[in-house]
Amino acid sequence: MSSFLKNHPFAVDAFFDSSTVLAYAVPKEELEKLIPECLEIDTFDNKWGFVAMAMVQTKNLRPKGFPKFMGNDFFLIGFRIFVRYTTSTGKRLRGLYIIKSETNKKKMEFFGNIFTHYKYTTVDIEQIITAEKTEIRSKKSNFEVQIENTKEDVDLPLTSPFANWKEARRFAGPLPFTFTYDKTKEEVLIIEGVRSNWRPTPIKIIKESISFIDQLNLKGVALANAFKVEQVPYWWKKGKIDKWTR
């Protein structure tokens, strides 16, 4: 029963007040050791893989079909790797593999760990917005991100492997699918996300210090892009199990 509950047994509805994503380019060989055997790294120029930190302020998160007043507001942080998966029917899917999940409320940790495999932990999350910049930080998780609030055109990070924002947009997330692997059963849980009004805006990062990225001990890590979206209706479909065929 516990295994069944963790497999996203029902659809979930939410509204994203905002979602801020920083993606880091890493030589693909460095990321291959962090993903299960059923997945492959989604690459750029067949050289770079990407690990991203997504910081999302959700509103009215609840089982789909429930009224909004029964929902809850949470701040969610997810660290994920861009991957591809080939289904048992030969369909190629592009998506994300989650390696760490955080939230600002114990309630989300409790229910998130009942109904998902994402292993949520609760941390302090502080967001400070002024006319000049936005700061998102956590003492417990030991990260700090500072974003310049500007309406001017933003250049790609100097360390980015992309030639332009059009290339970078392909690795802005979220991707349509999220994957979890059960090695014992050789089964892949596929979660499909559905969104509307998804218009990512490039943002200028003043400072980024993220302890978890450092702890991965990856070689050649470089900030590749940073985007923000706002006011996005979003929902996740009920999970589907696919038998992985080698």
JOTAWO-V293465 format. One record per residue. RES is the residue in one letter. SS is DSSP state (H for helix, E for strand, L for the rest). Layout:
res->[RES RES]
ss->[SS SS]
This chain:
res->[M S S F L K N H P F A V D A F F D S S T V L A Y A V P K E E L E K L I P E C L E I D T F D N K W G F V A M A M V Q T K N L R P K G F P K F M G N D F F L I G F R I F V R Y T T S T G K R L R G L Y I I K S E T N K K K M E F F G N I F T H Y K Y T T V D I E Q I I T A E K T E I R S K K S N F E V Q I E N T K E D V D L P L T S P F A N W K E A R R F A G P L P F T F T Y D K T K E E V L I I E G V R S N W R P T P I K I I K E S I S F I D Q L N L K G V A L A N A F K V E Q V P Y W W K K G K I D K W T R]
ss->[L H H H H H L L L L L E E E E E E E E E E E E E E E E H H H H H L L L L L L L E E L L E L L L E E E E E E E E E E E E E E E E L L L L H H H L E E E E E E E E E E E E E E E L L L L L E E E E E E E E E E E E L L H H H H H H H H H H L L L L E E E L L L E E E E L L L E E E E E E L L L L E E E E E E L L L L L L L L L L L L L L L L H H H H H L L L L L L L E E E E E E L L L L E E E E E E E E E L L L L L E E L E E E E E E E H H H H H L L L L L L E E E E E E E E E E E E E E E L L L E E E E L L L]
